[in-house]
Amino acid sequence: MKIIKYLSLPIVFGLIVISDSCNPDKLNLTNPNQLQPETFFTTENQVKSAVNAIYGSMQTTAMYNRHIWFGNDNMAHENAGNPQLEADKRQYLNFDFDYNHGAIGDYWESCYRGINKANFVINNKSIIDNIPEGQLSPAMKAKYDGEAKFMRAMYYFWLVTKFGDCPLVLEVPSDIQGLARSPVTDVWAQIESDFTDATTELRDKADEELGRATKGAAWGMLGKAQLFQKKYAAALASFNNVTGYSLEANYENNFLEETEHGPESLFEVEFNVAAGNSARWNSGVSDAGLNESCFRGQEYGCMDWFNVFPSINLTSEFEAGDPRYGFCFYVDGEKYNSGANTIAITPLAQSDGSTYPRIGWKKYQNYYKYASESTVSPGQASGINMKVLRYADVLLMRAECKANTGDLPGAVADMNIVRARPSVNMPLYGTPEMDAIYPVSTTEEFMVALEHERKIELCGEQVRFSDLVRWGRLAPFMAQLKAGNQLPIKEKADLKFDPVKNQLWPIPQREMQSNSKMTQNPGY
Amino acid sequence: MLKRTVFIVLFLLANLSLMAQQTVTGVVKDSGGQPMSGVTVLVPGTTAGTVTSENGKYSLSVPAKAAALRFSFIGYTTLEVPINGRSVIDATLQLSATDLSEVVVVGYGTQKRGTVTGAITSVSSRELTSLPVTTADQALQGRASGVTVFNNGSPGTVPTIRIRGLGTMNSNDPLIVIDGVVSNGMSNLNPNDIESVEVLKDASTTAIYGSLGSHGVIMVTTKKGKLGRTVVDFDSYAGQLWNNKRYDLMNVDQYIQYASSADVTSPPPVITDAQYASRLHGANTNWQDKIFQKGMMDGINVGVSSGTENGAYRISGGYTKSQGDMIGTGYDRYNFRSNSEYKHGKISVGENIGVSYSTLHPLQSAGGRSLIQHAIKMAPYLPVYNPDNLGGFQGPHSAVDGQDAENPVRVATMYQDDQLTLDLLGDIWAEVEIIKGLKFKSVAGMEDIRLIDNQFQPAWNDDNLPGGATHSNANAIIGKNMSNYRSLIYTNSLNYAVTFAEKHNLELLGVLEYATIDRAFTNASSQNTISSAIEELTSTTVSVSSASDHYKRIGYLARLNYNYDQKYIFAASIRRDASSRFGSSNRWGTFPSLALGWRLDKEAFLSNVTALSNLKLRASWGQAGNDNIGNYSYASTLTSNMYYVFNNQLAPGTTPSGPSNSGLKWESTSMLNFGVDVGLLKNKLTFSAEYFKNKSSDLLMNLNTAASLGVFNGSVAKNVGSVETHGFEFQLGYNQAEGEFHWSANLNLGTSRSKVLDLGGLASVDPGSQWQNQPITRLEVGKPLFFFYGWKFDGIFKSNEEAASYLNGGQLAANGGVGAQGGDYRIVDVNKDGKITSADQTMIGNPFPKMTLGLNLNANYKGFDLSVFIFGSYGNDVYNNTYYDLTGMTRLFNASVDVLRRWKQDGDVTDIPRPSAAGPNVQISTRGVEDGTYTRVKDLTLGYTLPSRLFGNYISKFRVYVSGQNLFTITKYKGLDPEVGFYQPAGTTVGYIGGGAVTGNGYPLVNFATGIDYGIYPTPKSFVGGIQITF
């Protein structure tokens, strides 16, 4: 009896533990430090936060924080390089980048990270739809889906225009194996499909938080995607749905911090120095941390790093007396910082003893209110948003659609709206004065005028390089540059443009190494 | 105070009474005729027993029916003498080097040495405490074959222990089990509380720990009370530490000569500008002398133990304190322990509880440089102190001195970093003998570690020249960090031991175990802009963070041990473990083992070989696992560290971290072991040899996801790697115990070689930047784990012409894309393609020793004892990264006097390259690789035991000794110390206890950084005197 009494305690205790241990749920532990995808998307804040993350990939150093403008503006030779321009940015000028180019790899990966973030929202639509209507209305559920689709299409747009065929990743991955490339036609179809969904799901600009994708932006980008495929009629219809927008009376307001999200703005990349920028140097692809400011002012600024400046090819495109020259550029001796300081730029000394004229960029610079970028704490930080799509671009694209669908008068009229902006007020196309230099009596003539107008109106806005590619004008333009004398001597000598390979960027080495199904673009 | 407490407890417990029946007395002597105290005298099969007194006498009340007395003493052959009605029984015990009836601690039980079939090395308490080390794990170095210990000279720093080499790119740490309870480590144990340490090395001994056992098991048994009268042990020691080894650096005159040379990176104003002349001739500081000091160590330990047939206890207290021989370092620790055991009929209960409280002052570092690196680089003309500067120290001014080393005395003494650790470790247990031979045992163990790290740095300013100091700290910085670790383990076992038909010995064991570990840490820091007098957090510039994690494990184990007449031995076990570290689909792992043993000496055909006292052949095979891979690796998570701006307000964003691998499972290791044990001349001469071959597979690696999948983490953990490790171990002992002069010699050595078989399809893995944006160590298929990787250095180009003509000027890759010049490295074209490319980088060294050796010599004559302990490490390389500081010449730091014979002009033939700010001559190459082989006299001890008659009845032993450590070292290594372990700078935050730093791609940093000398704390020499008294 006594033994049983003594035995009972450990045995009972033991049995409790045995039964306890046999319960397999004991081993299902959740990480207390991080959210789990399995239990996410139960509140609007969670849905919103997943949508917010998608936009962040536009702020990486490969994208609007730094490299996307160098890549486009340098390849189009809107920029010339100063001697201190770093090699990876000079390679855009020279077309001697290869698959090891870090920022091209970061651009590729930034876009795909944005796509993965969008897929996370789109793939979980059924879970989001389970949120009670009282907490999140069907219209808002659709709106968040629309934002995700708009952004997914944006990233694919940036990919297909630079790399051609791309892996069409539409699901959050479950393993390490990547997909094979899909033909550009499939990628464009996906882009159109996503933008189309967004046009019905998104809200109007007036109803939406500043910075979010809107119905107007979706119609504008859908039209642009259709135009890039030369689907002029469809594109025209899309552009006609862009309503409620107008040109800024003052051209310059498109590029100032205080006039962001004006009547002309369809979609812009947000920057705000006060929101924090501690991670701005190291957000090559991840967007983790605070990178809410932009390097544009520091990099292009003629009183700062002055790494690039407007090329003669660009500045000579301006007609005499075009006020946009003064809105876009600073010249030596010009007052800035509300008149407190004076611009000092000297011509670029060249190897043969000659000089190359230099002016500075004014577009997207903070000099209208600061003496230099370093006066804005913590330095090298601009808060001016970068425009992805503005109404002037829509008007010029709509004009292009009209011209190519037989409505030349309508096309000229659209183009003239841009010319007639109060602060610009340049002579209109179709008038004798303009017919002398840019006649518009045929579609071919119109396209020459349109190229001229787009080059000026949208200079330094990452538009011209893609225009040259889609028009088939890239190779002739490069040949003209190589033959002419509009480039600095060294830049002309170093220009290695190859019409076979340089229509596209190389597929980054990191993709080639990590994805056995990947193929390289021709020539690389 | 401590002593008084101990004695009060002692007197309370000494009142336990004995019950008496009839009395037997006698004297126990050794083979030399000397009386032996402390010999256990027992009546077998009963609980009656005692121990002999200081003069070898015993008196024991024995039950009337008792048939025999058993005399046992560690290290001596146990003797059983029939009583035959006598009342006086004297006995003589024979010394034995390896007593085959000696009990060895194995997982979940004990075994007789004679029937052990696995690879187990035992280390006795005498060996562990013969060196005055502060932690027990340090003392394992050289004591057990196959165990490699990388110590660090900094007091209280936990060493790196590897059993049978390396087997994975993840954790290679062995499992530590203290009194049957899985523990976080043994660093907080008092070495004086340890009875024995058993190192389990092969599958038949480690597979019973299943998912924890693949890198070996260290079983620590603490001292228990022994049957007999009350014994009080007291010991105390004190000593000094020092290190006189220094690098030969330039003095002020040499520095000025060097810094003014035209070929050196442009001279700073301090050299060229007259207004700084007084600065240049203000001091001639030997910065190395300023960071070394005479350290000291002392310790005191008291233990009280006693036992009766109804119970036994031992309580102890200890205090140890070391002040390192590098300034600012120190460690002290209080230990308390109480182990007791009580019997009531068929039920036994007991507890083992240890408490330690320690304070560690780690070696400081600053700005990514170690203290020694700063001491090398500091300008010799700067003084240590300058009362004009806030804080009172002097440092360089970049714009004037052309360098930015930090004053190492300021770094080491002004930064306060007190790491207070409280470690509670213990278990309670109960055992019931249900029927004869069948026992049920229940053990509940726990460990609770609390680390509080208090950091404080006052405001200071190192220089008062205009333009602001290069190094300054405007505000006081306060850091308060806490980390907790709590483990609970509950083990139930059923053991049945039976002998049938006289010769069939069978033992069956079943175990159920349930364990949890909960960890958390909190880091907080703030600044005080107003005062350096307050060392507590304020609300200015606050940074806080915290994290926690949890772990659970369930295990089932069955084991069978069988032997026929102790001649044919068979053992088998199987364990199933489930761990919360893995997804539900692969949560359970199965770990089998099998072992065979054959005692040839018991065979009839060898019975006439009288010299042979033991000959055993052993073989074992089994599988063990490693789940030490971090919690939640299998689960997918979200990251919320994304932001964007909407309506001009910051908005947080959330996205998946990456795909999960719910199929994640254990790393498993198959282990094969063959062993032979030989004992000759009554085991006076013993020899054993082992061969092992381990193959690890399913090693966890992070494989990159395709970039186009856009995954935030960029990688997914997969069980893909495989490594093979093999080696030999030998132990040779000779023990001469007859006559007045006793001596013994024990030699152990172990080898191991690892080879990477598979990296999941990757050809190589490197850990990211380890120096100047270059990796130093690497994993590569077909190569050993963590080898040094770099260029092969082939001297210095004599001239520009020679450099230009070498490989047609093709040495671009190694020179940062520019052509080599005279005075630059000549790199070997390893692949002979006519140019130097990254493909010419190759294996240039292996930090892991090919062989380690321990040799222990002991001699006794009358009261004198002498012991010598020699440790050797052979075939390992060290990457001596201090060569960069000594002869790198990338900037105007102070440097070795060797830079005075640098290459200066065409035709110079020298081994020191030209100075170059761009640093083409500091690329990772064989120039940094040195032979790390060394042989060191770790300990030399001379002791004298005073004759016991001097002290009457109260003192049974009184020994005094003097001992010197690390007095002689034979090595070719040019750094301060060839024992280069793992250097990790002291941090400003704490992480999980038991978690270590990791590389950028998620592997433990200790794997990749061991053997790289970043100015590691060198092992000091020391001299200690002490006394040991037994009452």
Interface residues (C-beta under 8 A of the other chain):
Chain A: K2 I3 Y6 L7 L9 P10 I11 F13 G14 V17 I18 D20 S21 C22 P24 K26 L27 N28 L29 T30 N31 P32 N33 Q34 L35 Q36 P37 E38 F40 Q46 K48 S49 A50 V51 N52 A53 I54 Y55 G56 Q59 G105 W108 E109 C111 Y112 R113 G114 I115 N116 K117 F120 C166 P167 V169 V172 P173 S174 D175 I176 Q177 G178 L179 E209 L210 G211 R212 E270 F271 N272 A275 G276 S286 D287 A288 G289 L290 N291 E292 P508 R510 E511 Q513 S514 N515 M518
Chain B: H344 G345 K346 I347 A430 V432 I434 F440 S442 Y490 N492 L512 Y514 A547 S548 D549 H550 Y551 K552 I554 A578 S579 S580 S584 R587 N631 Y632 A635 S636 T637 L638 T639 S640 N641 M642 Y643 Y644 V645 F646 N647 N648 Q649 L650 A651 P652 G653 T654 T655 P656 S657 P659 L703 N704 T705 A706 A707 S708 L709 G710 V711 F712 S715 V716 K718
